[in-house]
Amino acid sequence: MIVTLEDPIIFMPPKKESIKSPLSNLLQKINVICVLCNESTESQSLLDQALEKTLALLRARRGSIFILDHQTKELSLKASVGLKLDDKKTIVKSLGKGILGKVALLQEPLLVDQISTEKKFKDYKPRKSYRSESFICSPLMIKGHLIGVINVSDKILPKPFTQKEFQLLNFLTNQIALNYQRISITHQLGKASAETSDLKKQIEAQERLVSLGKLAGGIAHEFNNPLDGVMRYNNLCLGHAENNEVLREYLMEVQMGLKRMANIVKNLLACARQSPGNIHKVDIHKTIEGALKELYPYLATKNITITRDFAQNIPEITDWGVERIISNLVKNAIDAIEKNGTIEISTFFEEGSIKLQVTDNGRGITGVDLDRIFEPFFTTKEIDKGCGLGLTVVNEIVKYYDGSIKVKSRVNQGTSFTVKLPVTR
């Protein structure tokens, strides 16, 4: 038999060990809701379950919880039971408008029966239906700070909500509001911690670049001249080994190794450079062709096709390392393709900026690696394929242009880099 809080409790003569007082039953149900609130870790789950349990406790069929957006000063529906609407997520109430909006504005709970309402809530108009017109509307508050509003209506028994039920809901709203605020603060702290961690990584990356700058100065002085001499003598040996294919092959391997060493030095210098020295302007398309000419041996060994989609009438751009950008992006695309692949290079001119896009159909980049590709010395290549400075160099040069670089990649489908370089920089 269903009873209200005001009805007398009729006891049947059950076994002694199963007898429970109505107060004990009530406290147990309240405790279940409080425990549920305290153990919730997601705000939506808290609101949905708390509303469902609260309606069961108050023997009501319909209810809703609105949460206040402090920027827009609007109340948005976040949880509901018994509402027959197509899109509940679009329900928004303005602060101060309607019964719910006025309860939020005044920050005072309201108990309404089908006989009378308080004068300050003149918006209420009773409906002609079999349902009870009684409802309770209560603000979710934390130390004078409004979180939202809960509304409970359509009592199962055709009787108005009682003062005891009104007080009970007000107690539960404190629990819901307190734990909603707890979850929100926890999420904010987690977000702040993640942002702090990202900032720390950026600082560490900048510190590594500063260290690279100091290292590059010494390497450039101590390493460039001997390296240049070795490369010169290796080229002379190649000229004298035209008739010795085996020796020539060995010398070509030495030459490739020396070029890789020279490339590492150039990358280190590019990372360390505070301001690029070149101030002349270059044609982006001629620069692309010049960079590709240096990479033709790599392209030929893998049978890679280069396709071009160049826009017309693109203005010249100040050369602060354009060729280094193109060379590193294309080299990475080559390394991503096993063989018989395609690399497409496209250029655009939009809103005062040159856009360069390099797209390959290689192995792609995983989501985990995608977040680290611009870190110094981060690489997924073999030790003899690269040292993880190519994209770091590209990123630093793009920053000097006040430009941007974006990457899209799908594993086993390919990668696309889009670089935007303002021509007015």
C-alpha positions in Angstrom: 0.0 0.0 0.0 1.3 3.5 -0.9 1.2 6.1 1.8 2.3 9.7 2.0 4.4 11.2 4.7 1.3 12.6 6.4 -0.8 9.4 6.3 -0.8 7.1 9.3 1.4 4.1 9.0 -0.5 0.8 9.1 1.6 -2.1 10.4 0.9 -5.7 9.6 2.0 -8.3 12.0 5.2 -9.6 10.2 8.1 -11.4 11.9 9.8 -9.4 14.5 13.2 -9.3 12.8 11.7 -7.7 9.6 9.8 -4.9 11.3 11.2 -1.5 10.3 9.9 1.9 11.3 8.8 4.4 8.6 11.6 6.8 9.8 14.1 4.0 9.4 12.9 3.4 5.8 13.0 7.1 5.0 16.5 7.5 6.4 17.7 4.5 4.5 16.4 6.0 1.2 18.0 9.4 2.0 21.2 7.7 2.8 21.2 5.9 -0.6 20.9 9.2 -2.4 23.6 10.9 -0.3 26.0 8.0 -0.9 25.2 8.1 -4.6 26.0 11.8 -4.7 29.2 11.4 -2.7 30.5 8.6 -4.9 29.6 10.1 -8.3 32.6 11.2 -10.4 30.8 12.5 -13.5 28.4 15.4 -13.3 25.9 14.0 -15.8 25.7 10.7 -14.0 25.2 12.5 -10.7 22.3 14.6 -12.0 20.6 11.7 -13.8 20.8 9.3 -10.8 20.1 11.9 -8.1 16.9 13.0 -10.0 15.7 9.5 -10.5 16.2 8.5 -6.8 14.7 11.8 -5.6 11.5 11.3 -7.6 11.2 7.8 -6.3 11.6 9.1 -2.7 8.9 11.8 -3.2 6.6 9.5 -5.2 6.6 11.8 -8.2 6.5 11.0 -11.9 8.1 14.1 -13.4 11.2 16.1 -12.6 14.0 18.1 -14.1 17.3 19.7 -13.2 18.6 22.9 -14.8 22.1 24.2 -14.5 23.0 27.9 -14.6 25.5 29.1 -17.2 27.1 32.0 -15.3 28.3 33.7 -18.5 24.9 33.7 -20.4 22.8 33.9 -17.2 20.6 31.1 -18.7 19.5 27.8 -17.2 20.0 24.8 -19.4 18.2 21.4 -19.0 20.7 18.8 -17.9 18.6 16.0 -16.5 14.9 15.1 -16.8 12.4 12.3 -16.1 8.9 12.1 -17.7 9.3 15.0 -20.2 7.9 14.1 -23.6 10.0 16.5 -25.8 11.9 15.7 -29.0 15.1 17.5 -28.0 15.4 18.0 -24.2 18.9 19.4 -24.6 17.6 22.6 -26.3 15.5 23.7 -23.4 16.8 26.9 -21.9 15.2 29.1 -19.3 16.1 32.8 -18.8 17.0 33.9 -15.3 14.0 35.6 -13.8 11.5 34.5 -16.3 8.8 31.9 -15.5 8.4 30.0 -12.2 11.7 28.2 -12.6 13.6 31.4 -13.6 12.2 33.4 -10.7 13.1 30.7 -8.2 16.6 30.9 -9.5 16.7 34.7 -9.4 15.2 34.9 -5.9 17.2 31.9 -4.7 14.2 30.7 -2.6 12.5 27.3 -2.8 8.8 27.2 -3.7 6.1 24.7 -2.8 2.9 25.1 -4.9 -0.4 23.2 -4.5 -3.4 23.4 -6.8 -5.3 25.9 -4.6 -2.9 28.8 -4.1 0.4 30.3 -5.1 2.5 33.1 -3.7 1.8 36.5 -5.2 5.4 36.9 -6.4 4.9 33.9 -8.7 2.0 35.2 -10.8 3.2 33.3 -13.9 1.8 30.0 -12.6 -1.4 28.8 -14.3 -3.0 25.5 -13.2 -3.6 22.9 -15.9 -6.8 21.1 -16.5 -5.7 17.5 -16.2 -5.9 14.4 -14.1 -2.5 15.0 -12.6 -1.9 16.8 -9.4 -0.9 20.4 -10.0 1.3 20.5 -6.9 5.0 20.9 -7.5 8.2 21.8 -5.7 10.9 24.0 -7.3 14.1 24.5 -5.3 17.4 26.2 -6.1 20.7 24.3 -6.0 22.9 26.4 -3.8 26.4 26.4 -2.3 27.1 29.1 0.3 24.9 31.7 -1.6 26.2 30.6 -4.9 23.5 29.4 -7.4 24.3 26.2 -9.2 20.9 25.5 -10.8 17.3 24.5 -10.1 15.5 21.3 -9.5 11.8 20.9 -10.2 9.6 18.0 -9.0 5.9 17.5 -10.0 3.1 15.1 -10.9 2.8 13.2 -7.6 1.6 9.6 -7.9 -1.2 10.1 -5.4 -3.6 12.9 -6.3 -2.5 14.9 -3.3 -0.3 18.0 -3.0 3.3 17.8 -1.8 3.6 18.2 1.9 5.8 20.6 3.9 7.8 17.6 5.1 8.5 16.6 1.5 9.3 20.2 0.7 11.9 20.3 3.5 13.3 16.9 2.4 13.9 18.1 -1.1 15.6 21.2 0.1 18.0 19.0 2.1 18.7 16.8 -0.9 19.3 19.9 -3.1 22.2 20.8 -0.9 23.7 17.3 -1.4 23.3 17.5 -5.1 24.7 21.0 -5.4 27.6 20.3 -3.1 28.7 17.2 -5.1 28.1 18.8 -8.5 30.4 21.6 -7.4 32.9 19.0 -6.1 33.0 17.2 -9.5 33.3 20.5 -11.4 36.2 21.6 -9.3 37.9 18.2 -9.7 37.6 18.4 -13.5 38.9 22.0 -13.4 41.9 20.9 -11.3 42.5 18.0 -13.8 42.3 20.4 -16.7 44.7 22.8 -15.0 47.1 20.0 -14.2 47.0 18.9 -17.9 47.6 22.5 -19.0 50.5 22.8 -16.5 52.0 19.6 -17.8 51.7 20.8 -21.4 53.3 24.2 -20.4 56.1 22.3 -18.6 56.8 20.3 -21.8 56.9 23.4 -23.9 59.4 25.0 -21.5 61.5 21.8 -21.5 61.4 21.9 -25.3 62.6 25.5 -25.4 65.3 24.7 -22.9 66.5 21.9 -25.1 66.5 24.3 -28.1 68.6 26.8 -26.1 71.0 23.9 -25.3 71.1 23.0 -29.0 72.0 26.6 -29.8 75.1 26.5 -27.6 76.0 23.1 -28.9 75.5 24.1 -32.5 77.9 27.0 -32.2 80.7 24.7 -31.2 79.8 22.1 -33.8 79.6 24.6 -36.6 83.1 25.9 -35.7 84.8 22.5 -35.0 82.9 20.3 -37.4 82.1 22.2 -40.6 85.6 22.8 -41.9 86.9 19.2 -41.4 83.6 17.8 -42.9 84.0 20.1 -45.9 87.5 18.8 -46.5 86.5 15.2 -46.2 83.6 15.7 -48.7 86.0 17.4 -51.1 88.5 14.6 -51.0 85.8 12.0 -51.3 84.6 13.7 -54.5 88.1 13.7 -55.9 88.4 9.9 -55.1 85.1 9.4 -57.0 86.6 11.0 -60.1 89.6 8.6 -60.0 87.4 5.5 -59.4 85.4 5.6 -62.6 86.6 2.2 -63.7 86.4 0.5 -60.3 82.7 -0.1 -59.7 83.2 -1.7 -56.3 85.3 1.2 -55.0 83.0 3.7 -56.5 80.0 2.1 -54.7 81.9 2.3 -51.4 82.7 6.0 -52.0 79.1 6.8 -52.8 78.0 5.2 -49.5 80.6 7.5 -47.8 79.2 10.5 -49.6 75.7 9.7 -48.5 76.9 9.4 -44.9 78.7 12.7 -45.1 75.6 14.4 -46.5 73.6 13.1 -43.6 76.2 14.5 -41.2 76.1 17.9 -43.0 72.3 17.9 -42.8 72.4 17.3 -39.1 74.7 20.3 -38.7 72.4 22.5 -40.8 69.4 21.4 -38.7 71.3 22.2 -35.5 72.2 25.6 -36.8 68.6 26.2 -37.9 67.3 25.3 -34.4 69.9 27.6 -32.8 69.5 30.6 -35.1 67.8 33.5 -33.4 67.1 35.3 -36.6 67.7 34.0 -40.1 70.3 35.9 -42.0 68.8 35.9 -45.5 66.7 38.9 -46.4 66.2 38.4 -50.2 62.9 37.2 -51.7 62.4 33.9 -53.5 59.9 32.3 -55.8 58.2 29.6 -53.9 57.9 27.3 -56.9 61.6 27.6 -57.9 62.5 26.9 -54.3 60.4 23.7 -54.4 62.0 22.5 -57.6 65.5 23.2 -56.1 64.7 21.2 -53.0 63.3 18.3 -55.1 66.4 18.3 -57.3 68.5 17.5 -54.2 66.1 14.7 -53.2 65.8 12.9 -56.6 68.2 10.1 -55.6 65.9 9.2 -52.7 62.8 9.4 -54.9 64.3 7.2 -57.6 65.2 4.4 -55.2 61.6 4.1 -54.0 59.9 4.8 -57.3 58.0 7.7 -55.8 56.0 10.0 -58.1 55.8 13.7 -57.4 52.6 15.5 -58.4 52.4 19.3 -58.4 49.4 21.6 -58.0 50.8 25.1 -58.1 48.6 28.2 -58.0 49.3 31.0 -60.4 50.5 34.5 -59.6 51.9 33.7 -56.2 54.1 36.6 -54.9 57.7 36.1 -53.8 58.4 35.6 -50.1 61.3 36.6 -48.0 63.7 33.6 -47.7 64.1 32.8 -44.0 64.4 29.1 -44.6 61.7 28.2 -47.1 63.8 25.5 -48.8 64.5 23.9 -45.4 60.8 23.7 -44.8 60.2 22.0 -48.2 63.2 19.7 -48.0 62.3 18.4 -44.5 58.6 17.9 -45.3 59.3 16.0 -48.5 62.1 14.0 -46.9 59.7 12.9 -44.2 57.1 12.0 -46.8 59.7 9.9 -48.7 60.7 8.0 -45.5 57.0 7.3 -44.8 56.6 5.5 -48.1 57.9 2.0 -48.5 57.9 2.2 -52.4 55.7 3.0 -55.4 54.1 5.9 -53.6 52.9 9.4 -54.5 53.8 12.8 -52.9 51.6 15.7 -53.9 52.9 19.3 -53.4 50.3 22.1 -53.6 50.5 25.8 -53.3 47.8 28.4 -52.6 47.7 32.2 -51.9 45.0 33.2 -49.5 44.5 36.3 -47.3 48.1 37.6 -47.7 49.7 34.2 -47.0 51.3 31.4 -49.0 49.9 28.0 -48.2 52.2 25.0 -48.9 50.7 21.5 -48.6 52.8 18.3 -48.8 50.7 15.1 -48.8 51.8 11.5 -49.1 50.2 8.1 -49.1 52.6 6.5 -46.7 52.3 4.7 -43.4 50.8 7.6 -41.5 51.4 8.7 -37.9 49.7 7.3 -34.8 47.7 9.6 -32.5 50.3 9.2 -29.7 53.2 10.2 -31.9 51.3 13.0 -33.6 51.4 15.1 -30.3 55.2 14.8 -30.2 56.4 15.2 -33.8 57.7 18.7 -33.3 59.8 17.8 -30.2 63.6 18.0 -30.6 65.1 14.6 -31.2 61.8 12.8 -31.2 61.8 10.3 -34.1 60.2 6.9 -35.0 62.8 6.3 -37.7 65.8 4.0 -37.5 69.0 5.5 -36.2 70.6 5.9 -39.6 67.4 7.5 -41.1 67.2 10.7 -39.0 67.9 12.3 -35.6 64.5 13.9 -35.0 65.3 17.5 -35.8 63.7 17.9 -39.2 60.2 18.9 -38.0 61.6 20.8 -35.1 63.5 23.0 -37.7 60.3 23.4 -39.8 58.3 24.5 -36.7 60.9 27.0 -35.7 61.1 28.6 -39.1 57.3 28.7 -39.4 57.2 30.5 -36.0 59.7 33.1 -37.3 57.4 33.8 -40.2 54.5 34.2 -37.7 52.9 31.4 -39.6 51.2 28.1 -38.7 51.6 24.4 -39.5 48.9 21.8 -39.3 49.1 18.1 -39.8 46.4 15.5 -40.6 47.3 11.8 -40.6 45.7 8.4 -40.7 47.6 5.2 -40.1 48.3 3.2 -43.3 46.6 6.0 -45.4 49.0 8.9 -45.4 49.9 12.3 -43.9 49.3 15.9 -45.0 51.2 18.9 -43.7 49.8 22.4 -44.4 52.2 25.4 -43.8 50.9 28.9 -43.8 53.5 31.7 -44.4 52.5 35.4 -44.4 54.3 37.2 -47.2 54.3 40.5 -45.3 56.4 39.2 -42.4 
